[in-house]
């Protein structure tokens, strides 16, 4: 998800109960220095009187490893081990973290936090060093911070942070302090074990679904399976006859069964046999009509997102012309942890326990839902068993609040996998038409790209939306292939299907289309796909990762019989990545992904093992979606319900993944989404290499059967 640039200037200081607190400047430039004891617990970064470094994460951990990565940045500047820092997950308090956005998405976490956190840590470190220098009567330049203490290098004298905090907090915080140079890194750029790994392995980590409160009851939910449908009836007597069931609560399009435990609630829902009425206008809607309308929208003019040069003039005398249409389906998130929330509405207040990517937005949504002021709502954020953009929405929290306001006790609402799949906010279905002309010199003369699909920004922005969805066209308006003339347009096409963020969304869509088209064009002119790309790419970092993938994958070696290799290269989320996929396709057109080679330049690497894990995760997640992912509609309802018909890779199907990480000290790029985006076109191109059949629609497995 695209986000605006964040200010990351740090200002001012404050003294709080003997703690050294490092605030972050507010968006208006005023300091949010800690001036009362209550602010100490809300500080972003602090060192307490015992020398304990505490870090309130401005982003949320959902399995991507950000808890470890951000902690490593703080540890580097404060000269402590990452394991020595006490870390808390963010609650729903936007002001505490301003100007850092609390939302966790769009591969923005490290990119947003990198500079502000380093500067904050550097100032805290300088304050401690200055306090020690004053006490010893020496120059601060003779001192350095190491392992939670300040060392006087000439004499070897040492003072732990605990002995310095009071004096450091009593003096003004340095207005300027140099961050650690890359040559002095002791933590950044190394491999760090996940700080939350032990608790997760032992089952002691608490996710939203694990929350248990005194007096809490459990609930199951059923929402109309037909878009726009309403609740028509419930067998309440049968539901209440199930042991443990204590309540049946109805809404316009929903029914909740409340019980002593989740099993009783589920059994109660089965017994209730809810009945639904359907919206006559939507009841007969099928996937073909929806995706057909999206494809037809390409024939409309569209709103211009980017334009340069004269297309018509550039096309004159073209040596080669390539035109193709690509389509991509709706996709579900399929997080391992289904939607869940615990809420307690009491005494004019609301408390929420859940795992959310947007704790501040969740708090605002709850306050609006209940007509409460923001200070009356508390969000206790927890770990998430996957987010992928699904938990950027707050609908599951709002549903829980609707229930909680009608009962006097805390209530835990857990969606079944079937309900979660049927009532997701789906990745939009897209259609793209791309028209590329090569001049007599073999260079790209004209590049026209038309995009049609649902607009997530239109829903979020309302009247402020001006016709171009910035996320949907991301990547398409800044391709790595120069052209004499270029035009990109977007045509909004909505349907009954609710759409939202997904791991990559628009840039992933762009990557699949552009890297498939470039591959097709290379074959059309009889050139090797990698050589063709290198002949057109000017960006040295993009060229470098492509050359690494070329060499590491053995591209020039003849593949074994039956194996097809496909390549793709991207520059998205400020990260450069190239991938070569190797696949086999059997006589029944079953695709097996054997190996994926990835080269990545994501700027300064914080945690080597974290980057490698993100690549493994993204490749496997993306391979699942590229091969099998599709949400279809029949008679106004989602057809898929669980992993048997919304398939993901099994462990024995996972490919071998070989990764090469480029070392440099450029500003960090995003890592959550690039591997997911690059694998889609790499696989499609590999399928062509293996079969000679060009697939322009996803999922690949289904499309190959009809190619």
Secondary structure, DSSP 8 states (H G I E B T S, - for coil): --------------EETTEEEE----TTS------SHHHHTT-SEEE-TTS-EEEE-SS--SSSSHHHHHHHHHHHHHTS-GGGSEEE---S-HHHHTTS-----TT-HHHHHHHHHHHHHHHHHHHHHHHHHHHHTS-GGGEEEETTEEEETTT--EEEGGGTHHHHHHS---S------GGG-SSTTB----TTHHHHHHT-S-BGGG---TT-EEEEEEE-SBTT-EEEE--HHHHHTSTTEEEEEE-SSEEEEEESSHHHHHHHHHHH--EEE--TTTTT--HHHHHHHHHHGGGS--EEEEEES-HHHHHTT-SEEEEEEEEE-BB----SS--EEEEEEETTEEEEEE--S-HHHHHHHHHHHHT--GGGEEEEE-B-S--TTGGGS-HHHHHHHHHHTTSSS-EEEE--HHHHHHT--BB--EEEEEEEEE-TTSSEEEEEEEEEE--HHHHHHGGG--S--TTTTTTTSS-SB--SEEEEEEEE---SS-B---SSHHHHHHHHHHHHHHHHHHHHTT--HHHHHHHHB--HHHHHHHHHHHHHTTTTS---TTEEEEEEEEEETTEEEEEEEEEEE-TT--EEEEEEEEEEE-SS-SBHHHHHHHHHHHHHHHHHHHHH--B-EETTEE---STTTS----GGG--EEEEEE----S-----SSHHHHHHHHHHHHHHHHHHS----BSSHHHHHHH-
